[in-house]
Amino acid sequence: MKCVICGKPTGRNKYCCSMQCYSKFRQHYKICVVCGKVFPSPPTAQVKTCGNPNCSKQYRSQLHSSGTYDASVGRWQTGKDEFWAGHTGEKHVNARHWVIQDPDGNEYEFDNLAFWAREHAELLPGSPRQFADGIREIKGGYLGKRKRAPSQYKGWRLIDWKD
């Protein structure tokens, strides 16, 4: 019998003469939907184009122009809007619980430092961003992440926080 890949006589294997030919024999191939080129790809891969970036770009533009993605883009946009509607301000995904004290001794407890600073800019020394950074530096000092960490920011003190 002859090898199905190179044509040499086969040994004990009924299809191929060597492991090299056998690996080529077992390889799955697909045809690029854009240029028609044959390329190796596992049967489970959902790849439709060869490795050429122009082919994949052209295929994606064909899908977009045909309207294939219209419904999914709409669902994605709706889901994104719903997510951020429920996760802004005090409910932001990165919000942490803070307790701070102003120079007069009044304590403020809230869940989002940056949001609170923007909402109460009239109470703060400097800009809300500078204030939030100053409070975060105090926290870094308590956690041992700063060598010469401040214990207050222009009279404001960090009482407690929860991560």
Contacts in CASP RR format, 6 or more apart in sequence:
PFRMAT RR
TARGET T0000
AUTHOR 0000-0000-0000
METHOD contacts of the structure
MODEL  1
MKCVICGKPTGRNKYCCSMQCYSKFRQHYKICVVCGKVFPSPPTAQVKTC
GNPNCSKQYRSQLHSSGTYDASVGRWQTGKDEFWAGHTGEKHVNARHWVI
QDPDGNEYEFDNLAFWAREHAELLPGSPRQFADGIREIKGGYLGKRKRAP
SQYKGWRLIDWKD
1 9 0 8 1.000
1 10 0 8 1.000
1 14 0 8 1.000
2 8 0 8 1.000
2 9 0 8 1.000
2 10 0 8 1.000
3 9 0 8 1.000
3 10 0 8 1.000
3 15 0 8 1.000
3 16 0 8 1.000
3 17 0 8 1.000
3 18 0 8 1.000
3 21 0 8 1.000
4 15 0 8 1.000
4 16 0 8 1.000
4 21 0 8 1.000
4 25 0 8 1.000
5 16 0 8 1.000
5 17 0 8 1.000
5 21 0 8 1.000
5 24 0 8 1.000
5 25 0 8 1.000
6 17 0 8 1.000
6 21 0 8 1.000
7 17 0 8 1.000
8 17 0 8 1.000
9 17 0 8 1.000
10 16 0 8 1.000
10 17 0 8 1.000
11 17 0 8 1.000
13 22 0 8 1.000
15 22 0 8 1.000
15 25 0 8 1.000
16 22 0 8 1.000
16 25 0 8 1.000
27 40 0 8 1.000
28 40 0 8 1.000
28 41 0 8 1.000
28 42 0 8 1.000
28 43 0 8 1.000
29 38 0 8 1.000
29 39 0 8 1.000
29 40 0 8 1.000
29 41 0 8 1.000
30 38 0 8 1.000
30 39 0 8 1.000
30 41 0 8 1.000
30 47 0 8 1.000
30 48 0 8 1.000
31 37 0 8 1.000
31 38 0 8 1.000
31 39 0 8 1.000
32 38 0 8 1.000
32 39 0 8 1.000
32 48 0 8 1.000
32 49 0 8 1.000
32 50 0 8 1.000
32 52 0 8 1.000
32 55 0 8 1.000
33 48 0 8 1.000
33 49 0 8 1.000
33 59 0 8 1.000
34 49 0 8 1.000
34 50 0 8 1.000
34 55 0 8 1.000
34 58 0 8 1.000
34 59 0 8 1.000
35 49 0 8 1.000
35 50 0 8 1.000
35 52 0 8 1.000
35 55 0 8 1.000
36 50 0 8 1.000
37 50 0 8 1.000
37 52 0 8 1.000
39 50 0 8 1.000
39 51 0 8 1.000
41 47 0 8 1.000
48 59 0 8 1.000
49 55 0 8 1.000
49 56 0 8 1.000
49 59 0 8 1.000
63 69 0 8 1.000
87 93 0 8 1.000
89 95 0 8 1.000
89 112 0 8 1.000
89 115 0 8 1.000
90 110 0 8 1.000
90 111 0 8 1.000
90 112 0 8 1.000
90 115 0 8 1.000
91 111 0 8 1.000
91 112 0 8 1.000
92 112 0 8 1.000
92 115 0 8 1.000
95 111 0 8 1.000
95 112 0 8 1.000
95 115 0 8 1.000
96 111 0 8 1.000
96 112 0 8 1.000
96 113 0 8 1.000
96 161 0 8 1.000
96 162 0 8 1.000
96 163 0 8 1.000
97 109 0 8 1.000
97 110 0 8 1.000
97 111 0 8 1.000
97 161 0 8 1.000
97 162 0 8 1.000
98 109 0 8 1.000
98 110 0 8 1.000
98 111 0 8 1.000
98 113 0 8 1.000
98 116 0 8 1.000
98 135 0 8 1.000
98 158 0 8 1.000
98 160 0 8 1.000
98 161 0 8 1.000
99 107 0 8 1.000
99 108 0 8 1.000
99 109 0 8 1.000
99 158 0 8 1.000
99 159 0 8 1.000
99 160 0 8 1.000
99 161 0 8 1.000
100 107 0 8 1.000
100 108 0 8 1.000
100 135 0 8 1.000
100 156 0 8 1.000
100 157 0 8 1.000
100 158 0 8 1.000
100 159 0 8 1.000
101 107 0 8 1.000
101 108 0 8 1.000
101 156 0 8 1.000
101 157 0 8 1.000
101 158 0 8 1.000
101 159 0 8 1.000
102 108 0 8 1.000
102 123 0 8 1.000
102 155 0 8 1.000
102 156 0 8 1.000
103 154 0 8 1.000
103 155 0 8 1.000
103 156 0 8 1.000
107 159 0 8 1.000
108 116 0 8 1.000
108 120 0 8 1.000
110 116 0 8 1.000
113 132 0 8 1.000
113 135 0 8 1.000
113 136 0 8 1.000
114 128 0 8 1.000
114 129 0 8 1.000
114 132 0 8 1.000
117 124 0 8 1.000
117 128 0 8 1.000
117 129 0 8 1.000
117 131 0 8 1.000
117 132 0 8 1.000
118 128 0 8 1.000
121 127 0 8 1.000
121 128 0 8 1.000
124 131 0 8 1.000
124 156 0 8 1.000
125 131 0 8 1.000
125 153 0 8 1.000
125 154 0 8 1.000
125 155 0 8 1.000
125 156 0 8 1.000
126 154 0 8 1.000
131 153 0 8 1.000
131 156 0 8 1.000
134 150 0 8 1.000
134 153 0 8 1.000
135 153 0 8 1.000
135 156 0 8 1.000
135 158 0 8 1.000
137 146 0 8 1.000
137 149 0 8 1.000
137 150 0 8 1.000
137 153 0 8 1.000
138 149 0 8 1.000
138 150 0 8 1.000
138 151 0 8 1.000
138 152 0 8 1.000
138 153 0 8 1.000
138 157 0 8 1.000
138 158 0 8 1.000
139 158 0 8 1.000
139 161 0 8 1.000
140 146 0 8 1.000
140 149 0 8 1.000
141 149 0 8 1.000
141 150 0 8 1.000
142 149 0 8 1.000
142 158 0 8 1.000
151 157 0 8 1.000
END
